[in-house]
Every structure is written in structure tokens, then in C-alpha cells.
Amino acid sequence: MQGRAIGLAVVAALVLVTAAAHAEDADALVTRGLELRVQGKDDQALVLFKRADALAPSPRTRAQVALAEQALGIWVSAEAHLGAALAAQGDPWIEKNRAALTAALDVVKQHVGSLEVLGGAPGAEVIIDGAKVGVLPMAAPWRIEVGRRSLEIRARGYHSASRATEIAAGRTTRETIDLVREDPSAPASGAGGAPPETRIVMQPDPGATQRIVGWVGVGTGAALLATGVIGLVARQSAVSSYNDDAACPGRGSAQQPTQCQDYVSSANSWRTVSIIGFIGGGVLTAGGIVLVATAPAAKTTALARAACGTSGFGLVCAGTF
């Protein structure tokens, strides 16, 4: 009976390990994401869909990302991801759901318009609602969420210019900006090539290894705690079986029928498993949390100026099937 109890504990631990090993499977991530969407947890579902798309990119995973973004109101990215998914030809899942995906894209487009900025200075930064979306000159109009937006243009050596602009669905809004140089005698920012821009570079993360060890400890500790819970439940079941068996005289009796002694042995074995699970799990979990919390943080350093090219404006959106 004791060997059987230990065997069950090992099986329980293996189940936990197997579940963790398959957690990153793309199809499983999509399935879990869809379950979260049914529960109204679109933000959590979006995280799983993005992980699935990173593991195994496909029109289906891209569409799921877009649909979750749509539900969260991340319109620009939703439009881009839905458009990319619908561009796939011959994909069975896309063809099956093309009508619904097209209808979703039509809804998303009602929340997105285009912005074209003219004038300014070469290399000037374009900032919408406090976030940089690109630099001038523009290669093509940027896709922006509809509504009243705050537009600001910044260029080294120039006074910044800002204004409010209204983005309408399905239309291109054009804004012409004239920048005034801070020093009229200074050369234009475009002289001698594109204006420089400070680049922020991430230094090597000194705490990466410590954080990895910490998270491994937390995961192992969680598995042991789960085993401890299983042991506690199994012990209580053995105790209940002993108490319910009319042939069992009680723990104080020196003579115990065979089946009653089996109940006692099983209860003792599971108690040992539970104690080990709780103590070991608690120590590993607490130690892992301490390692993660005390790991040195990565630092960023502003490097010398370097020329930058035009970048596009990107947001993210999605839905569910």
C-alpha cells in the first residue's frame, strides 16, 4: 500500500511536468486563448495568441491576434493583422471564415483613418498623442485611430510645433507644418545628410541568469505544493475509509484487521508525501521569488547620435472564433 501511495505521488508530479512541457504548443495556446475570450478575458487571450503566432506563424494565429485586438479596441494593429490574414490564399481556416473575417475588418476600418504630414524638416519626429510614430519625410500616410488627436513635430535646431487634428474614418487628413529654426543663422537640419537621433541601447542584463534560476525554483516549488495538496486529500480519504469501516477498532487498538492496517499505512504515507511537498514547495517557491526580486535590473545607455530612417506607425488589434 505504501508503494502504491508513493507511485501515485510520482504520477501526479509527472502530470504537472507534462502539462508544462506542452504549454507552449501553438494549437494548445490558441485553444486556451479562445476559452479566455469566451470568459471575456480578451487581454489574457491576446497574450496567448501572440505566443502561438510567434511559435508557429500562420494566417489563423494572425487572425486570432487581430480579433482579440479588435475586442480590446487596438484598431490600427487589428486592421493590419486582419488584412494580412485575409491576404492568405488557399488556407482552409481562412477560407472557411473569410466572410466573418471580412465583416470584422469592415468594422475595424470604421475606427481607422490616415494622416499625411507635409512640410516640417527632414528627419523631424512626428508625435501623436505623446507617442512617436515616425519621421519626415513620410513614405506613405500613417494609419491612425479616428478622433481628435494631438499632433507635434520636433526637429533638432527647430522650435517644436503642435496642433490638434481630427482623424476621420476612411479618409486622409493632411497637415502642413512649417518649423522655425531656433538659430536663423544655423544650417538647416537636413544639411549634410539626415539629422541624427539618439539611440537607446540595452546593455547586457546582469540579472538574467539569476531570474531564470528563480523562476525555475518557483515552478518546481509550485509543482511540489500541488503534490502536497494531493497527498493531503489522499490522506483524508484513507482516514475517512478507516472511520467508515465498522471492522476497524480505532487507532488505539493493538490488534488491527488487515484492511484497517492498510488504511493506517496509506494515511501515514500520504501524510509524509504532503509534508515533503508543502515544505519543499514552500522553500523553493519562496527562494525563487527572492532570487527574481533581487536580480539586478538591465540598464539602458544613450549612445552617440546615429542617423535614422523613416519608420511606420503600428498599433495592434484582433477577435475570436
N, C-alpha and C positions, 0 to 999 in steps of 0.2 A: 504493500500500500504506500509505503514511504517512497519507493522508487517511482511509482505511478505519479505521486504528487510532484516530485521533482521534474519528471518528464513533462507534465502539463505546464509547469512554470517555464521550462525551456521553450516549449511550443509557443506559449504566449509571447515570450521575448522575440522569437523568430518572426511571428506575425507582425510585430511592430517594426522590426528591421526591414521585412519585405515591403511593407506599406511605404516606408520612407524611400526605399530603392526605386519604387515606381512613381513617386510623387512628381517627378519631372517629365513623365511621359506626356507627349503633346496631346494625344487624344484624351487622356485622363484629365489633363488640365482644362481642356475645352469642356468636358462633361461637368467637372466641378464648377467651372465658371458659369455654365448655363443654370446649374442648380442655384447658385448665388443670385443670378439675375431673377429667377422665379421668386426668390425671397426678397427682392428689392435691394440687394446689396451690389449695385452696379459698380461702385468704386472698387470693391474687392474682386469682382469678376473681371474688370478691366486689367488688373494686375496679372491674373492667371492667363488671360487671353494673350497679353503681350509676351509672357514667358513661353507660351505654346508657339507663338509666331516666331520667337527667337530660336526655339529648338528645332522646329520643322516648319519653315515658312510655306504658306500655301494661300490660295485665294480664300479658302474657307476661314482660316485663322485671321487673315487680314479683315475679312468681313465682320467677324465676331468682335474684333477690336473696334472697328468703326461703329458697330451697333451699340456697343457699350458706351463709346464716346458720345454718340448721339443722345443716349439716355441721360448722360451727365451734362449735356449742353456744351460739349467741346466741339463746336460746329466745324471749324476750319479743318481740323485733323480728320473728323468724321467724313467730310466731303472728299478729302484726298484718299483716305483708305477705302471708302466705298467705290470711288472711281477706279482705283487700282484693281479692286476685286472684280468689278464688273467688266474690266477690260480683258480678263482672262477668258479665252475661248476654249471650249471643249471640256471644261471642268464640270464633272457631273453634279457636284453640290451647288455650284453657281448656277448652272442651267436649271436645276430643279427649283431654285429660289430666286431666279432672276427677276421675276415680276415684283416680288416683295422687296427685294433689294433696290430695284429701280424706284419703287414708291418711297422707300426710306430716303434715297438720295434726293428725290424731289422735295421732300420735307426739309432736309438739311439745307438745300440750296436757298430756301426761304429765309435762312438766318445768316447768309454769307453774301458779301459784295466785294468789289475790287477797289483798290486805292492806287492811283498813279501820282507820284510826286515829281514835279518838274522844277528846274532851276536849281537853287542851292549851290553847292560846290562839290567838285569831285572828291569822293571819299567821305562826304558828310554822313553822319549817322542819322538814321530815321528811327524815331522812338514813338511808339503808340501806347498810350495808357501806361507810361513808365517802363515799357519793355522794348529793347532794341529789336527791330525786325529786319534791318538790312542797312545798306549804304547806297549812296548815289554815285553814279547814275544807275537807274533801275534797268534791269534786263527785261522785265515784264511787270505788269501791275501785280501787287500783292493781294492775296485773298484775306479779307478782314471780316470779323463778325459785324453784323449790321447794328446800327445805333449811333449815338453821339460818341465820338472818340476824341481823345486829346492827342494832337499831333505836335511833335517837337523835332526840330532839325538842329544838330550840333556838328560843328567842324572846328578843328584846331585853328586858332587865329581869327575866328569869326565870332560875332555875338550870336548866341542861340536865338532861334525864332520858334514861336509856338502859337498854335491856334486850335480852335475846336473845329471838327469836321464831322459831317453826317454821312455815314455809310448806308447805302440803300441796297436792298436785296436785288440781285440780278443786274445791277448797274455798276458802272465805273465812275468813281468820284475822283476828280482831278484837282490837285492843289499845286499852285505855283508859288515857290518860296524864293525870296531874294535875301541873301545873307549879307550883312555888313561887316567888313573887316574891323577887328579891334584896333589895328595899326594900319591906317591907309597907306603908309609907305612900305609895308611889308609885302613880299611877293605872295601871289595867290597860292592857296594850299595845294593846288594841283601842279605847281611848277616843279619840274624835275622828277615827275612820277607821282604815283598815288600817295596820298598823305598817310603817314604812319599811324599805327594804332597799337596801344599797349596790349600785349598778350599775357594772360594769366596762366601759368603752367603749374600743374600739380607735381609736387616733389614726391619722391618715393615714400610710401606710407610706412612709418616705423612700427606701427602697431598692428599691421595686417596679420602677422603670424600669431600674435597673442590673441587677437579677436577670433581667429579660426579655431585655435585650441579651446577658447572659451565657449564658442558655440557648439563645438563637439561635446564638451562637458555638459552643456545644458541639454543637448539632445539625448545623450546617454543617460543623464540623470532623470529626464522625463520618462524614458523607457523603463528604468528601474522603479520609479514611482508608480507607473502603471502596473508593473508586476507586483508591487506591494499591495495595490488595491485588489488585484486578482487574488492574491494569497489571503487577504483579509476576508473577502467574500467566500472563498472556498472553505476557510476555517470555520466561518459561521455556519456554512451549510453542513459541515461534519458535526458540529456541536448540536445543531438542530436535529440531525438524524439520530444522534445518540439519545437526546432527550425524548424524541418521539418513539423510540423503540422501547416497548414495555419490558423487554427482556434485559435491559441494561439497568443494573442496580444502583448506579451512581459512581462518581469518581472516587469516593472514599472507600469503596469496597475493594478488598484484596483480590477477590475472585471475579474476573470479568469474562463473560462469554466471548467467544472468538469474534463475532461480528461487532460486539461492543468495543473490544480492544482495537479492532480495525478503525473504528470511528475516532478513538482517542489518538491513535498513531497518526491518522490523517490530519486531525486538528493540530497536533503538535508540529507536523511537517510544514503545514501551510502557515502556521504562526512564524516558524523560522524564516520561510520564504518572504513573508510580509515584512518582518523586522529588517531583514537584509535589504529588501527592496526600498523601504522607507528611509533607512539610514544612509545606504549608499546613494540612492537617488537624491536625497536632500543635500548630501555633501557635494556631489558632482554638480548639481544644479546651482547651488549657492556659489561654489568655486568658479563655475563657468561664468556666472553673472558678474562676479567680481573681476575676472580677467577681462571680460568685454568692457566693463565700465571704466577700468583703469588703463586700458590700452591707449598709448599715445595717439593723438589725432594727426591726420595728414595736414600738411601745410601747403599754402599756395604762395607763389612768388611772382611778382610782376617783373617780367623780363624786359630787355631793351625793346624799343619800338620796332615793329615789323609791319610791312605793308599788307593790307587785307583786301580781298576781292569782294565782289557783291555777293551777299547771302540772301536767301529767300526767307519768307515769313511762314512758319509752320506751327499749326496747332494740332490737336488730336481729338477724334470723336468715334462713336460706334453704336451697336444694337444687339438683338438675340434671336436665335431660332432654337 
